[in-house]
Amino acid sequence: MFKNLEFSINLYTEGEKFFDILKTFIRDSKKSQWPHERERAMFARELFRRALDTFEEGVKAAESKAEDGFHTDQDLKLVKDMRARCDYWKKKFEEVAID
């Protein structure tokens, strides 16, 4: 019944914008004393964390596949790029998630 209400984001193609929106919202909400904005910021932090976990799982799967020999030079470059992006957003999450 609610399946048609689900929404997904491809973290490889749209992750940069998605993470940046969450980072900005979390950072800006720290200035607010309104309880509803603090609650939204907590939701944004959780969403950011869950998306990072998903991204990390995807990167690990791609790295594993590359290590098993199923890769081209272009694949290795994509996996390296994915790892760099994931690590970058983990660092940004740590910076903004601190209360």
Secondary structure, DSSP 8 states (H G I E B T S, - for coil): --GGG-----TTTSHHHHHHHHHHHHHHHTT---HHHHHHHHHHHHHHHHHHHHHHHHHHHHHHHHHTT---HHHHHHHHHHHHHHHHHHHHHHHHH--
